[in-house]
Amino acid sequence: MTMRKAPPSAGGPALSPAAFPQLESFFTGYLHEDFLVEYGSPEGALRAWRMDASAKESRQLDREAARLVASAARMPFDAIAAFVRRDLGSTWRPSDVARLQKLFAATPKRAPR
């Protein structure tokens, strides 16, 4: 498989999908073109992903989401939105950093097994 890498943005580091495997799994597999029909919202899609994921995968997604949100605070948001769509495979278009924060803050964490 060829590694895709987002181009560096002015004033910020480049992002790589390889650094976000659980987010890529979630964005590609659950925030696809029919996610609103299937899950009703990005939060619904994340709840469904957590139901299918292991506790370890869910904790890793939480760490990756925190890193993505932190990067979003340091980079132009259009670069983050492009990374989410192009490199992580989502059809969902977050409108701003606050929307990304809301997605990951509003979805209950999975209880450990």
N, C-alpha and C positions, 0 to 999 in steps of 0.2 A: 504494500500500500504506500502511496506517495504521501509524504507529510505536507500538509498545507500550513502556511504561516501567514498571519495577517501582517501587512506592511506596518512598519513603525509609524506612529503618529507623531506629530510635532509635540515635543515635550513629554512624551510617554514611551514606555517600553512596548516592544512588540508582544502580542499575545499569541500563544500557540494552542491549538486544540489538544495537543498531546498533554498539556498541563491541566486539562479539565475533562478527563475521561467520563466521569459521572455526569457532569453537566452536558457533555455531548450526547450521552446516552439519553438523558431526559429531553433535551431540546429536540434531538432528531427523532426519537421514538414516540414522544408524547405531545410535543408542540408542533405537530405536522399540519397539513392543510385542512384537516377535518377536526382539529382539536376542540373547536367550539361546539360542534355537533356531538362529539363523543364525551367531552368532559365539562362543557359549559363555560369554562374560564381557564386561564393559566393556572390558577390555584387548584382547580379541580384536576387538571392534568398532573400537577405535582403530587396531589394526594394519591392519585392512581399509581404514579411511578413509585411512590413510597410503599404502597401496598405490595408491589411486585418486587421491590428491592430488598436486599438483606439489610440488617441493622448496620453492618460495616459499610455497605455501599451508601446508605443514607447518611451516615456520619461523614463519609468522604464527600458526598455532594454538599453538605453543609459547609465544610472547609473550603471547597472550591467556590461555592457561592459567595462566601465572605471575601475570598481573594478577588473574584470578579467585581463585586461591588466596590471594594477598595480601589481596584484599577479604574473603575468607572469614575471615581471621585478625582482621579489624577489625569484622566485623558479626556479629550473631546468626546462627548456622548455619541456623536455620529460614528466614531470609530468603534465604540463598544457595540452599538446597535448593528453595525455591519459585521462585526465579529460573531455576534449571536446568530445572525441570519446566515451569513456565508460560511463561516468556519465551524459553528456548532450545529448547523442544519435546521434552525428553527424557522417556521413561517410566522411566528408571533413577532410583533414589532414593539418592543418596550419603548415607551415614549420618553422616559428620562430615568435618571439614577433612582429617584424616589420610587418609580414603578418596579424596578428590579428589587429594591429593598423590600417593598411591600409584598412582592411575590414570595420571597424566601422567608420573611418574618411572619406572614399570615398563615403559612401552612404548618400545621402541627408536626413536630418531629415524631418519628416512629418510635414506639416503645421497644427497648431492647428485648430480644428473644432469649 
